[in-house]
Amino acid sequence: MSACNFNIPFSGSAEDILLKAKKSVESQSGTFNGDANAGNFELSIFGNAIIGSYTVSGQDMNVVIEEKPFLVPCSAIEGFLKKQLS
C-alpha cells in the first residue's frame, strides 16, 4: 500500500468544494469528517480501503492518500477526485 500526495485547485469557497467531496465519498458508502481547514475520509472500492486526509490552503486542497489498493495508481485516484470535484 503506497501513499499519494496531490493538490486539487478549486474556485469558490472551501465549504462548497468540501460539500462536493463529502457527497462523493458518501455516495460510495464511505465516511468523510472535517471542516474547511482539514479532515479525513475512508471508502472501500472492490473490498479495498482508500484512506486519506486533506488540508485546505487558499484555493488548493492538498490530499494525502495514506492507504490504497496496490494495483490502483495514484494518478487514477487523483483523476477521479478532480472529476468529482469540478
C-alpha positions as CSV (number, residue, x, y, z in Angstrom):
1,M,0.0,0.0,0.0
2,S,1.5,3.3,-1.1
3,A,0.9,6.8,-0.2
4,C,-0.2,9.5,-2.7
5,N,0.0,13.3,-2.3
6,F,-1.5,15.8,-4.7
7,N,-3.2,19.2,-4.9
8,I,-6.6,19.9,-6.3
9,P,-7.1,23.6,-7.1
10,F,-10.6,24.9,-6.8
11,S,-12.6,28.1,-7.3
12,G,-15.3,29.3,-5.0
13,S,-15.5,28.6,-1.3
14,A,-13.8,25.8,0.6
15,E,-17.2,24.9,2.0
16,D,-18.6,24.3,-1.5
17,I,-15.7,22.0,-2.6
18,L,-15.8,20.1,0.7
19,L,-19.6,19.5,0.3
20,K,-18.9,18.0,-3.1
21,A,-16.1,15.9,-1.6
22,K,-18.3,14.7,1.2
23,K,-21.2,13.8,-1.2
24,S,-18.8,11.9,-3.5
25,V,-17.2,9.9,-0.7
26,E,-20.6,9.1,1.0
27,S,-22.1,8.1,-2.3
28,Q,-19.5,5.3,-2.3
29,S,-20.6,4.3,1.3
30,G,-17.6,6.0,2.8
31,T,-17.1,8.3,5.7
32,F,-16.0,12.0,5.4
33,N,-15.1,14.0,8.5
34,G,-13.7,17.5,8.7
35,D,-14.2,21.2,8.1
36,A,-12.9,23.9,5.8
37,N,-9.4,23.6,7.1
38,A,-8.7,19.8,7.4
39,G,-10.2,16.4,7.7
40,N,-10.1,12.8,6.7
41,F,-12.0,10.2,4.7
42,E,-12.3,6.5,4.1
43,L,-14.1,4.4,1.5
44,S,-13.9,1.0,0.1
45,I,-13.6,0.1,-3.6
46,F,-13.9,-3.6,-4.6
47,G,-13.4,-4.5,-1.0
48,N,-10.2,-2.5,-0.6
49,A,-9.8,0.6,1.6
50,I,-8.8,4.0,0.4
51,I,-7.9,6.1,3.5
52,G,-6.8,9.7,3.2
53,S,-6.8,13.1,4.7
54,Y,-6.9,16.7,3.3
55,T,-5.9,20.2,4.2
56,V,-7.1,23.4,2.6
57,S,-4.8,26.3,1.9
58,G,-6.2,29.2,0.0
59,Q,-7.7,27.8,-3.2
60,D,-5.9,24.5,-3.0
61,M,-7.0,21.2,-1.4
62,N,-4.0,19.1,-0.5
63,V,-4.9,15.4,-0.5
64,V,-2.8,12.7,1.1
65,I,-3.8,9.1,0.5
66,E,-2.4,7.0,3.3
67,E,-3.7,3.6,2.2
68,K,-4.9,2.4,-1.1
69,P,-5.1,-0.9,-3.1
70,F,-1.7,-1.8,-4.5
71,L,-3.0,-2.1,-8.1
72,V,-4.7,1.3,-8.1
73,P,-2.3,4.0,-9.2
74,C,-2.2,7.4,-7.5
75,S,-3.0,9.0,-10.9
76,A,-6.3,7.1,-11.1
77,I,-7.4,8.4,-7.6
78,E,-6.3,11.9,-8.4
79,G,-8.2,11.9,-11.7
80,F,-11.3,10.5,-10.1
81,L,-11.3,13.1,-7.4
82,K,-10.6,16.0,-9.7
83,K,-13.5,14.9,-11.9
84,Q,-15.9,14.6,-8.9
85,L,-14.9,18.0,-7.6
86,S,-15.0,20.0,-10.8
